[in-house]
């Protein structure tokens, strides 16, 4: 049985790993930390864009999650 602490620790581990992957590919730490906390970003797609020469900030804007207004 998972406790809230276990789930929170796992979420933190995933966010840390995502942040490390992004910073290793040239994302500034504040940007990487922001993206790492938001699971709506496709990490692999972001990395692919950057590896193809897209600046990290632009890759983030291109793949930004669409806000759904009025969704329940």
Secondary structure, 3 states (H helix, E strand, C coil): CCCHHHHHHHHHHHHHHHHHHHHHCCCCHHHHHHHHCCCCCCHHHHHHHHHCCCCHHHHHHHCCCCCCCCCC
